[in-house]
């Protein structure tokens, strides 16, 4: 297609594939009726008339480009009759009306009008004039909003998009060069999508010209930040073509740029542009899946070994975006990328450090990956980032690094290494940070470390517990979850527990049960168990909280099994105090526990049985549990493969067997074979509970035999 045809299509084009939405189509039509020189109501004329009727001179330093384009236009034959129509001339009244527009007359620089003149020459000129105008456009700073608006206001986007179909290589390259710069503007990105630019850009990726591919990929990298653009690139089969751009030989990646030939530099630039485009596209889940099928993983692994930071940064950005999916996490580990990711943690580029830390944060949940991080020396730079006070203002980097430490700390071997690096002391210093994401990750890392007694002591000695208790007043749900998990571990240390009581931490943890987030409720209930168990005079402490027991019982109405499990565990601990058990019984706890017995969730079964074992001995609770038909379902728990379920179930059955009617029901339900098996268990509590239940059943059977003999 020649340039004239491309210009004609800027007027009447209906869209690539016949489906593109034309947000700028009306402007293009106005450009045809009011003159193809771009004299729309929003556009500027070739020579701008001032308010006194004189013509304004073009801006200083731009005369040559405008004159060259004008000369090329003057020598060109009229392309078509409608392009030289009398409608091209702008009436003086239109000109005056435009100058009266306050939006354009207030603080509009002369460069605005000069750019609009260049767009006019692109529309009306021949091939040479178009190329000259494009070159002159590049002399302007196209990253400023006013200059971008100048192109958009006079219908320049339509011309640039249509030039992508031109047969002239220079015109296409010039148009792509301009589009790659102005597409940093959000409105222009959307306009390019609406004008059907995505299919044209994708099509260029299949052409042999490397310069064209580079500029097309750069433009896609900007435009693909729009959600619809990401979908269109996928639909137009653009992702496999972009993945192909990443295929660069290792020599190009390992050699400095000045040591490469011109062809190798172009290959490197293609890889960089392709990586940038795929980084933008990787925000879509469907795109990630297609990228994986297109074989992106080994190519990214190769690019990570590059010495060129401008290639590594977008590659690493794509990796960390994709690392949220399990298949990518496995691929990153199996491809050995962890070692390369760790090597870039020492880079001077803060953005690269952030991407690497974020990727480790997402992958290190897997034990193999977290071990690889330690083995490749990754914990040292991560702790170094957390320790470095110069990056405290870079919250994204700090959050990524502390998140990576958190996930790595799930491994005991990693915690030992973190202890050598004095990580807990470093993390405690960050508890004063104001960023919620940073605090969440810091407290998460501490929660993993304090599973070991030495770190609980370090946390207490560094003054970490008062800071953690203080944070209980925050509202960020993930942060509150991690605080509850940390304080749960601290409660097992007597000195830490004493300090928590002094700080009124138990009341604050209990108040988290009112939180609307189910996970916060669950972790708060789990934290209460060791707090109540280890507190001094815990029974009186619980009763001192107004409405506390009613709140706990009320949570048994939750539909979340994790919440129910935690609440049952808390009730099992609370009910050890007889007065508290009395209050719980008054709040109908037995009926509510009975409603849960048909669950198939092993975690809930374990703690529900424990709660029933603790609540059954009071008053007539044992008989009521039998009347509510809870015995047979509980006997069914013995078929579970979880030994912890067996232990608490046996404890519940022992308490329930104190009632003769329950013994009969158990016997009829076939509990005896299970108890005979568990009575030989190595778990002492399970042994004793099973033996106690069998004893009660046997006593009832003997009394029945005695009565039968007496009757005879």
Number of C-alpha atoms within 10 A of each C-alpha: 12 14 27 22 15 22 26 21 19 29 22 13 19 16 16 14 8 9 11 16 15 19 15 19 20 13 22 26 18 18 24 23 17 19 24 30 29 33 27 25 17 17 25 27 20 23 14 19 17 12 12 6 11 10 12 14 12 19 14 9 8 15 13 12 19 23 13 16 27 22 14 20 21 14 11 15 10 16 16 11 8 15 20 16 15 11 15 19 14 16 11 11 9 13 20 14 10 18 18 12 12 10 11 14 11 9 8 13 13 14 18 20 23 27 26 29 29 30 30 29 25 31 30 27 31 23 19 19 26 28 24 24 29 27 20 19 23 15 11 15 14 22 15 13 12 15 22 24 19 24 26 22 19 28 30 27 26 28 24 28 26 26 30 26 21 19 13 15 15 17 26 25 22 24 26 27 23 22 25 22 19 26 24 20 17 13 15 19 23 20 21 23 23 20 25 26 26 28 19 17 25 23 17 23 22 15 10 9 12 18 17 24 28 27 28 29 31 26 27 31 23 23 31 26 20 16 14 14 24 27 16 18 20 18 12 14 14 23 23 16 18 28 22 18 23 25 19 18 13 12 11 19 24 13 13 13 15 8 10 15 11 11 10 17 17 16 22 25 23 28 29 26 27 31 30 26 28 30 24 22 30 24 17 15 14 13 20 24 15 16 21 17 11 15 13 21 19 16 17 23 21 20 27 25 18 19 15 18 15 17 24 24 25 27 29 27 24 24 28 25 23 27 22 17 15 13 12 20 22 15 16 23 18 12 14 14 22 24 19 17 27 25 18 24 24 18 12 9 12 15 17 24 27 26 27 29 31 27 29 29 25 21 28 26 18 17 14 14 23 27 17 19 23 19 13 15 14 26 26 19 18 26 21 16 23 24 18 12 10 9 14 16 11 13 17 19 24 29 25 27 31 29 29 30 32 25 23 31 25 21 20 14 14 21 25 14 15 20 16 11 15 14 24 25 19 17 23 20 16 20 19 12 14 10 15 17 19 23 27 23 26 31 29 26 26 26 25 23 28 22 19 15 14 11 22 27 15 17 21 16 12 15 13 20 23 15 13 22 19 14 18 19 13 10 12 16 19 18 23 28 24 25 27 28 23 25 28 25 22 28 26 18 16 12 13 20 25 15 15 21 16 11 15 11 21 24 16 15 26 21 17 23 23 15 16 10 15 21 18 26 29 25 25 32 28 22 26 27 20 20 26 20 17 16 19 13 11 15 19 12 14 20 14 11 13 9 10 16 19 15 15 23 21 15 22 21 14 12 10 13 19 18 25 26 24 26 31 28 22 26 28 22 21 26 24 15 16 15 15 18 25 15 15 20 20 11 17 13 23 21 15 15 21 20 14 18 21 14 15 12 13 17 17 23 27 22 24 30 27 24 28 31 22 22 29 24 17 14 12 11 18 21 18 15 21 20 12 12 15 21 22 19 16 24 22 17 24 20 10 14 10 13 15 17 24 25 24 25 27 33 25 26 27 24 21 27 25 19 18 17 14 24 26 14 17 22 15 11 15 13 21 17 9 16 23 14 11 22 21 14 16 9 13 12 15 24 20 19 24 28 19 21 26 22 14 19 22 13 14 19 15 12 11 12 12 12 11 10 9 8 7 6
